[in-house]
Amino acid sequence: SPSPEARPSSSPLLPPERLAANVRTYNALIYACVNGGNVKKGVELLAQMQRKKLQPDVVTYTSLMKGSPDAGKFYEMMTRTNIKPSAHTLATVISQETRSGRPENWKESLRILTGAMGRHGDAVMNRYVVNSMLKSLVQAGEHKKALELFQQTPRKELDLGSYALAMQAAALSRRHHDVLVLYDEAGR
């Protein structure tokens, strides 16, 4: 029979004081809290992590963005500490800003995207980022801007989802000929 100290805690999650205090452990706890719907607890763990002089990383902030209607706030915190966003981080912040329901958030998403590209170039761009931004623009009724983004994006960063969103933007702006052209291009 194991000694009392060797037995697992009756709690499903070990309290942070019983875990090794490192960035990966905190990232796992923050991710679990956010995915469980408790962003507030995730933010508390971020503060605890910082009090212990542990430097949050891109995973920390991306995890917090996933569950927050104020994902842009965590993105700004991350960039202030000179942490380079990943393409996944950009797609997450753009998607969350879109989901927040504030119609003007496309402007914030576009500002974040252009800022990241200005600092890090195409390294932060992929089809998930493009599609997140296209969706944000289409949902906001910014069809012309969506089509401009689509046209400026290198073909290697486009997929069928990108074409579908561009066709939707073209149809909603009554550019029916463009819908047909995009449909034809998507089939190639």
Salt bridges, closest charged atoms under 4 A:
GLU44 OE1 - LYS41 NZ 3.86
ASP70 OD1 - ARG102 NH2 3.37
GLU76 OE2 - ARG111 NH2 2.65
GLU104 OE1 - LYS107 NZ 2.88
GLU108 OE2 - ARG111 NH2 2.68
GLU157 OE2 - LYS156 NZ 3.07
ASP178 OD2 - ARG175 NE 2.64
ASP184 OD2 - ARG188 NH2 2.74
